[in-house]
Amino acid sequence: MPRITVNGIDHNYRLEGPEGAPVLTLAHAQGFTLESWAAQIAHFSDRCRVFAPDLRGHGGTAVAGTPYRIEDLALDIVALLDALRIERMHYAGASLGGMAGFALALDHAERLRSVSFVTTQGILPQASIDGQRAATEVMRREGIEARVDAVLERYLRKGYREDRPDSYAELRRQFTTNPLEGYAEAGAAIFAMDFDPRIGAIDLPAMVIAGEHDIATTPERMTLYRDGIPGAKMDVVPNVGHMPYVEEAEAFNRILAEFLDSLPRD
């Protein structure tokens, strides 16, 4: 895959689809990689120029090595757009990627045509922070294998491991081959963020996509963004947890495509 160094960090990414088509950026969840968007890259690359980066410390992108903020992930994406000579994009971010979406929508709106927030939130509840800190400490002591299945069982719908063993194995591979420090650095950035008081200032076409059975970011939690972002739309993907774009890719793709198709072309 191609690589670009921006902001002092070597970034891995995929860029597929016809030149001149609208750009759709896909940003992944904490602990996973751009390959978690494989179904969307395949589906949308016939109609969009699909840009999927590995975020700092994930996949083929280097660990930052120093503390950073979610806003720095947004700056990385803007710098990558500059390097690739991409002026504006549609943006869809899941979990960690969606958190970067808040920073992009608030601080770099001129680079966005639209923003889609997928199973994400602008501030993490203290109970979630405490739980992730404890899990990270276990992984530091015992290795990533000690917690990977617990993380996936929390993120995926009940029975997914048995129903889709190949998909489960791929997600497990992504999580266990990512460097723990990359996961921990992202966690520290998540713990420090607070975008919720500013969501009313987002002035872009916005889509909120929740998972019906998501316990990490419930549909009820995500109604805050539907109601708080002017003009935002919301849909809930049935029979999924925190990763609807993997668990029910066809249903997710339909929702995202219908949103993109509803927007004016320029």
C-alpha positions in Angstrom: 0.0 0.0 0.0 1.2 3.6 -0.6 2.6 5.6 2.3 3.0 9.4 3.0 4.8 11.1 5.9 2.8 14.0 7.3 3.1 15.6 10.8 6.2 13.6 11.4 4.4 10.3 11.1 4.6 7.7 8.3 1.0 7.0 7.2 -0.4 4.0 5.4 -3.6 4.3 3.3 -5.7 3.1 0.4 -7.0 5.3 -2.3 -9.3 3.5 -4.8 -11.9 4.5 -7.4 -12.1 6.8 -10.4 -10.1 10.0 -10.5 -12.4 13.0 -10.5 -15.2 11.2 -8.6 -16.3 12.6 -5.2 -14.0 11.5 -2.4 -15.3 9.4 0.4 -13.0 9.1 3.4 -13.5 6.1 5.8 -11.8 6.3 9.2 -11.7 3.2 11.4 -12.3 2.4 15.0 -9.7 2.2 17.8 -7.8 -1.1 17.7 -8.7 -1.9 14.1 -7.4 -0.9 10.7 -8.5 0.5 7.4 -9.2 -3.2 6.4 -12.3 -3.1 8.7 -13.8 -1.0 5.9 -13.1 -3.7 3.2 -16.8 -4.1 2.3 -17.3 -0.3 1.9 -14.1 0.1 -0.1 -15.3 -2.5 -2.5 -18.9 -1.2 -2.7 -18.3 2.5 -3.0 -15.1 2.6 -5.2 -17.1 2.3 -8.4 -18.8 5.6 -7.7 -16.4 7.4 -5.3 -12.7 8.0 -4.9 -12.4 6.1 -1.6 -9.7 7.2 0.8 -9.1 5.0 3.8 -6.2 5.8 6.1 -4.7 3.9 9.0 -4.9 6.3 11.9 -1.9 6.9 14.1 -0.6 3.7 15.7 -2.9 1.4 13.8 -2.2 -0.9 10.9 0.7 0.3 8.8 0.8 3.8 10.2 3.5 4.5 12.8 2.9 5.0 16.5 3.0 8.7 17.4 5.3 8.0 20.4 4.0 11.1 22.3 0.6 12.1 23.6 -1.8 13.6 21.1 -5.4 14.8 20.9 -8.3 13.8 18.7 -7.8 17.1 17.0 -4.4 15.8 15.9 -6.0 12.9 14.0 -8.1 15.5 12.2 -4.9 17.4 11.3 -3.4 14.2 10.0 -6.3 13.7 7.7 -6.2 17.3 6.5 -2.5 16.9 5.8 -3.0 13.7 3.9 -5.7 15.4 1.8 -3.2 18.2 1.0 -0.5 15.7 0.0 -3.0 13.9 -2.2 -4.4 17.1 -3.6 -7.9 16.4 -2.4 -9.8 19.6 -1.8 -13.0 18.3 -0.2 -14.5 15.0 0.9 -17.5 13.1 2.3 -16.3 11.7 5.6 -17.5 8.6 7.5 -15.9 7.7 10.7 -16.6 4.9 13.1 -15.9 5.1 16.8 -12.4 6.7 17.0 -12.7 7.7 13.4 -16.1 9.4 14.2 -14.4 11.3 17.0 -12.0 12.7 14.5 -15.0 13.5 12.5 -16.2 15.9 15.2 -12.9 17.7 15.1 -13.0 17.9 11.3 -16.6 19.1 11.2 -15.9 21.8 13.8 -12.4 23.0 12.9 -12.0 22.1 9.2 -15.5 22.2 7.8 -14.3 23.8 4.6 -12.7 20.4 3.7 -16.0 18.4 4.1 -19.0 18.0 1.8 -20.7 15.9 4.5 -20.0 14.0 7.7 -21.3 10.6 8.9 -20.9 9.7 12.5 -20.9 5.9 13.0 -21.3 4.4 16.5 -19.4 7.2 18.0 -19.7 9.9 20.6 -18.1 13.2 21.5 -17.2 12.5 25.1 -16.7 9.2 26.8 -18.6 8.4 30.0 -16.3 7.9 33.0 -17.4 4.3 33.4 -16.2 3.6 29.9 -12.9 5.4 30.6 -12.3 3.4 33.7 -13.1 0.1 31.9 -10.7 0.8 29.0 -7.9 1.9 31.3 -8.3 -1.3 33.3 -8.3 -3.4 30.1 -5.3 -1.6 28.8 -3.4 -2.4 32.0 -4.3 -6.1 31.7 -2.9 -6.1 28.1 0.3 -4.4 29.2 0.8 -7.1 31.8 -0.5 -10.2 30.0 -0.5 -9.3 26.3 -3.2 -8.2 23.8 -4.5 -11.8 23.6 -5.7 -11.5 27.2 -8.5 -9.1 26.3 -9.1 -9.3 22.5 -12.1 -11.7 22.7 -13.7 -9.6 25.5 -13.4 -6.5 23.4 -14.9 -8.2 20.3 -17.7 -9.8 22.3 -18.6 -6.3 23.6 -18.4 -4.8 20.1 -20.2 -7.5 18.0 -23.7 -8.8 18.2 -24.4 -11.9 20.2 -23.4 -15.0 18.2 -21.3 -13.2 15.6 -18.2 -15.3 16.4 -20.1 -18.5 15.7 -22.1 -17.1 12.7 -19.2 -15.4 10.9 -16.0 -17.1 12.1 -13.9 -15.9 9.2 -14.9 -12.2 9.7 -14.4 -12.6 13.5 -10.9 -14.1 12.8 -10.0 -11.1 10.6 -11.1 -8.5 13.2 -9.2 -10.5 15.8 -6.1 -10.5 13.6 -6.3 -6.7 13.2 -6.7 -6.1 16.9 -3.9 -8.4 17.9 -1.4 -7.2 15.3 -1.8 -3.5 16.1 0.8 -2.2 18.6 -0.5 -1.9 22.1 1.0 1.6 22.4 -1.0 2.7 19.4 -4.2 1.5 21.2 -3.1 3.2 24.5 -2.2 6.5 22.9 -5.6 6.6 21.1 -7.3 5.8 24.4 -5.6 8.7 26.1 -6.8 11.0 23.4 -10.3 9.7 23.6 -10.4 10.1 27.4 -9.4 13.8 27.1 -11.9 14.8 24.4 -15.2 16.7 24.9 -16.9 17.8 21.7 -20.5 17.5 22.9 -20.9 21.2 24.0 -20.0 22.3 20.5 -22.1 20.0 18.3 -24.7 22.7 17.7 -22.0 24.6 15.7 -21.7 21.8 13.1 -22.9 23.3 9.8 -22.7 20.4 7.4 -25.0 17.7 6.0 -24.7 15.1 8.8 -25.7 11.5 9.1 -25.8 9.5 12.4 -25.6 5.7 12.1 -26.2 3.5 15.2 -26.2 -0.2 15.8 -29.4 -1.7 17.2 -27.6 -3.8 19.9 -24.5 -1.6 20.4 -23.7 -1.4 24.1 -20.6 0.7 23.7 -22.4 3.6 22.1 -26.2 2.9 22.3 -28.7 4.2 19.8 -30.2 6.2 22.6 -26.8 7.9 23.2 -26.5 8.7 19.5 -29.9 10.5 19.4 -28.0 13.4 21.1 -26.2 14.0 17.8 -29.3 13.6 15.7 -31.1 16.2 17.9 -28.1 18.4 18.6 -26.6 18.8 15.1 -28.8 21.1 13.0 -30.5 19.1 10.2 -28.8 15.8 11.1 -30.4 12.6 10.0 -30.2 9.2 11.8 -30.7 5.6 11.0 -30.2 2.4 13.1 -28.8 -0.7 11.5 -30.7 -3.8 12.7 -29.1 -6.8 14.3 -25.7 -5.3 14.9 -23.5 -4.1 17.7 -20.7 -1.5 17.5 -19.4 -2.4 14.0 -22.4 -2.3 11.7 -20.2 -1.7 8.6 -18.7 -5.2 9.2 -21.6 -7.1 10.8 -24.3 -6.1 8.3 -22.3 -4.4 5.5 -25.1 -4.5 2.9 -27.6 -2.8 5.2 -24.9 -0.2 6.3 -23.9 0.5 2.7 -27.5 1.1 1.7 -28.0 3.7 4.5 -24.7 5.5 3.7 -25.4 5.4 -0.1 -28.9 6.8 0.4 -27.6 9.6 2.5 -24.9 10.5 -0.1 -27.4 10.3 -2.9 -29.6 12.8 -1.1 -27.0 15.5 -1.2 -26.6 18.1 -3.9 -23.9 17.5 -6.4 -21.4 20.3 -7.1 
